[in-house]
Amino acid sequence: MFINEVGEKEYDIAIVGAGPAGMSLALRISEQSNAKILLVESGVLESNPEINQLSEVDATGDLPSSYYPVHAQRNFGGTSIIWNGYCTILEERAFLNGEWPIPYTDIISFYKDAVEILGLPEEAYLEPSQRFPTDAYNIIYKPYYTGSPVRFGEKYRTYFSEHPNIDVLLNHTCTEVHSNNKAIETLSLQTSTGNPDSSINIRAKYYVLACGGIGNARLMQLGNIAPQSPVGQYFMEHPHIYDEAVLELDKAVIDSIIGSGRVFHALQLSDEYCVQNNLLNFAVSFSTDDVEPRIFLGEKRDAYISDATIRSEMVPQAANRISLSENVDPLQQAKGQIDFYFNYQALAKKSWDAFAKELLASGIGRATSPPDVYQEISGGGHYVGSTRMGASADSSVVDGDCKVHETDNLYVAGSSIFPAASAANPTLSIVAFALRLADHLSERFRGEYSL
Ligand SMILES: Cc1cc2nc3c(=O)[nH]c(=O)nc-3n(C[C@H](O)[C@H](O)[C@H](O)COP(=O)(O)OP(=O)(O)OC[C@H]3O[C@@H](n4cnc5c(N)ncnc54)[C@H](O)[C@@H]3O)c2cc1C
């Protein structure tokens, strides 16, 4: 239910942030146990420009400071209030390479329920990618699916307003996480608008930060949590390059694999090929709007002619980071400072050369040469990596259970935990990881509270 104040109540689990990550987590825990949950959200039910100012940052590098708050909306439902809803699963490459400390199968099993929460067609987990029926298997087809983009705040509002074990506190921003070096003791909250002296403390057995890909690292830094870890470092985006090369694809071969429900067609190099050739995952999307005749292997055939859009992962670099600015936000907290460069030109060329070679060899089609230097590399509005998952406390922030290393009761949800970005849009995987974390936390209350 929606509440206006917390009083002296102590919760089992306090979740900060009601975007897709925080809401999926609360939904699943409430379905599996009787744990008492507090969901704290900076924003209110509708978009509010004054509260959105809390997401403003200072920035240096390839993206201007005005870019970042657009993709960090503050309201009940988070950035899903404006997202486009395209979804595809993480590729296996970085799991095969050991960049993730968990096996790929650990996350694959959660996509079925994540697809349901996001209102996607079931093919999104049943047929996430397909191989072509040709001899050359280095190119795969990996579509992006959508239903209509789920606005979490609208879709799940009634569930949250009626559930007896979930308290939702809107218009309250978590400004500090208080630790005794071993565990989190309390969170400080301030009203996002209104009385600036209205700070309250809340208590829970477990705490989860689900404040988005920038907010999680910033909040940990504001509370000086895990200062020995790379919190804030390895911040990543998805480099996007639009329309700088053209694809000619054999229509009959493409038609043999694409279905009507796949809204957004993309080809990729296979995970095995990427690992063998030390390449990052790299998706090339195309449209089927224009058909023209072309000669393939000496034969005249219909071809899809399409500008190519590249979506890729990038190398994690410690120097790409979120830290605390000298300037403050409207609640007098240090703003985020983001220093970020893609450093992607050389990698894009390497990936494209490999892709063009394999596309030709596969008989699926061909690609024109892109320019030596891409005119513009833009981002996808996906913030990844700044509280990365890993095996050791020196080189990562959270462990395989999404728990902050060496802190007993603090967890992180969202794409900030991804140690590798994959070429895939993140939200389906954000939800899948939130469900996995929900199962881990629900387990703590089994026996005591199980339904
Ligand atoms: C225009 C646009 C299009 C997009 N399209 C796609 C797409 O097609 N596919 C895709 O996969 N992704 C897409 N995205 C990205 C997608 O919206 C995000 O990946 C997703 O919303 C992240 O979920 P989250 O819960 O981790 O973070 P968010 O949605 O950002 O939610 C975080 C929540 O935490 C709250 N919060 C933050 N700090 C605090 C604090 N200190 N105290 C209390 N509350 C706090 C915020 O108010 C917010 O409600 C798009 C984004 C944009 C902007």
The ligand as an SDF file (V2000), in Angstrom:
LIG
                    3D

 53 58  0  0  0  0  0  0  0  0999 V2000
   14.1150    6.8730  -24.2500 C   0  0  0  0  0  0  0  0  0  0  0  0
   14.5730    5.5620  -23.6550 C   0  0  0  0  0  0  0  0  0  0  0  0
   14.3750    4.3990  -24.3780 C   0  0  0  0  0  0  0  0  0  0  0  0
   14.7920    3.1650  -23.8300 C   0  0  0  0  0  0  0  0  0  0  0  0
   14.5300    2.0450  -24.5360 N   0  0  0  0  0  0  0  0  0  0  0  0
   14.9400    0.8520  -24.0660 C   0  0  0  0  0  0  0  0  0  0  0  0
   14.6830   -0.3460  -24.8030 C   0  0  0  0  0  0  0  0  0  0  0  0
   14.0740   -0.3180  -25.8740 O   0  0  0  0  0  0  0  0  0  0  0  0
   15.1250   -1.5190  -24.2800 N   0  0  0  0  0  0  0  0  0  0  0  0
   15.7840   -1.5810  -23.0880 C   0  0  0  0  0  0  0  0  0  0  0  0
   16.1650   -2.6810  -22.6630 O   0  0  0  0  0  0  0  0  0  0  0  0
   16.0160   -0.4580  -22.3560 N   0  0  0  0  0  0  0  0  0  0  0  0
   15.6170    0.7450  -22.8180 C   0  0  0  0  0  0  0  0  0  0  0  0
   15.8290    1.8890  -22.0790 N   0  0  0  0  0  0  0  0  0  0  0  0
   16.5260    1.7560  -20.7820 C   0  0  0  0  0  0  0  0  0  0  0  0
   15.5480    1.3410  -19.6590 C   0  0  0  0  0  0  0  0  0  0  0  0
   14.6200    2.3560  -19.4430 O   0  0  0  0  0  0  0  0  0  0  0  0
   16.3820    1.0580  -18.3950 C   0  0  0  0  0  0  0  0  0  0  0  0
   17.2870   -0.0040  -18.6780 O   0  0  0  0  0  0  0  0  0  0  0  0
   15.5320    0.6380  -17.1990 C   0  0  0  0  0  0  0  0  0  0  0  0
   14.5280    1.5810  -16.9020 O   0  0  0  0  0  0  0  0  0  0  0  0
   16.4390    0.4940  -15.9750 C   0  0  0  0  0  0  0  0  0  0  0  0
   15.6800    0.0430  -14.8730 O   0  0  0  0  0  0  0  0  0  0  0  0
   16.1470    0.3270  -13.3680 P   0  0  0  0  0  0  0  0  0  0  0  0
   15.0390   -0.0490  -12.4820 O   0  0  0  0  0  0  0  0  0  0  0  0
   17.4760   -0.2860  -13.1560 O   0  0  0  0  0  0  0  0  0  0  0  0
   16.4140    1.9130  -13.3230 O   0  0  0  0  0  0  0  0  0  0  0  0
   15.3740    3.1020  -13.4990 P   0  0  0  0  0  0  0  0  0  0  0  0
   14.2950    2.7460  -14.4230 O   0  0  0  0  0  0  0  0  0  0  0  0
   16.1770    4.3120  -13.8230 O   0  0  0  0  0  0  0  0  0  0  0  0
   14.6940    3.2590  -12.0550 O   0  0  0  0  0  0  0  0  0  0  0  0
   15.4290    3.6880  -10.9470 C   0  0  0  0  0  0  0  0  0  0  0  0
   14.4580    4.2810   -9.9300 C   0  0  0  0  0  0  0  0  0  0  0  0
   15.1890    4.6080   -8.7420 O   0  0  0  0  0  0  0  0  0  0  0  0
   14.7520    5.8700   -8.2530 C   0  0  0  0  0  0  0  0  0  0  0  0
   15.8460    6.4500   -7.4850 N   0  0  0  0  0  0  0  0  0  0  0  0
   17.0650    6.8150   -7.9480 C   0  0  0  0  0  0  0  0  0  0  0  0
   17.8180    7.2700   -6.9260 N   0  0  0  0  0  0  0  0  0  0  0  0
   17.0490    7.2060   -5.8080 C   0  0  0  0  0  0  0  0  0  0  0  0
   17.2810    7.5350   -4.4450 C   0  0  0  0  0  0  0  0  0  0  0  0
   18.4600    8.0040   -4.0310 N   0  0  0  0  0  0  0  0  0  0  0  0
   16.2730    7.3570   -3.5440 N   0  0  0  0  0  0  0  0  0  0  0  0
   15.0690    6.8550   -3.9710 C   0  0  0  0  0  0  0  0  0  0  0  0
   14.8060    6.5180   -5.2550 N   0  0  0  0  0  0  0  0  0  0  0  0
   15.7950    6.6850   -6.1560 C   0  0  0  0  0  0  0  0  0  0  0  0
   14.4070    6.6520   -9.4950 C   0  0  0  0  0  0  0  0  0  0  0  0
   13.5140    7.7030   -9.1720 O   0  0  0  0  0  0  0  0  0  0  0  0
   13.7980    5.5800  -10.3940 C   0  0  0  0  0  0  0  0  0  0  0  0
   12.4130    5.4880  -10.2070 O   0  0  0  0  0  0  0  0  0  0  0  0
   15.4230    3.1260  -22.5610 C   0  0  0  0  0  0  0  0  0  0  0  0
   15.6100    4.3290  -21.8370 C   0  0  0  0  0  0  0  0  0  0  0  0
   15.1930    5.5200  -22.3840 C   0  0  0  0  0  0  0  0  0  0  0  0
   15.3920    6.7970  -21.5970 C   0  0  0  0  0  0  0  0  0  0  0  0
  1  2  1  0
  2  3  1  0
  2 52  2  0
  3  4  2  0
  4  5  1  0
  4 50  1  0
  5  6  2  0
  6  7  1  0
  6 13  1  0
  7  8  2  0
  7  9  1  0
  9 10  1  0
 10 11  2  0
 10 12  1  0
 12 13  2  0
 13 14  1  0
 14 15  1  0
 14 50  1  0
 15 16  1  0
 16 17  1  0
 16 18  1  0
 18 19  1  0
 18 20  1  0
 20 21  1  0
 20 22  1  0
 22 23  1  0
 23 24  1  0
 24 25  2  0
 24 26  1  0
 24 27  1  0
 27 28  1  0
 28 29  2  0
 28 30  1  0
 28 31  1  0
 31 32  1  0
 32 33  1  0
 33 34  1  0
 33 48  1  0
 34 35  1  0
 35 36  1  0
 35 46  1  0
 36 37  1  0
 36 45  1  0
 37 38  2  0
 38 39  1  0
 39 40  1  0
 39 45  2  0
 40 41  1  0
 40 42  2  0
 42 43  1  0
 43 44  2  0
 44 45  1  0
 46 47  1  0
 46 48  1  0
 48 49  1  0
 50 51  2  0
 51 52  1  0
 52 53  1  0
M  END
$$$$
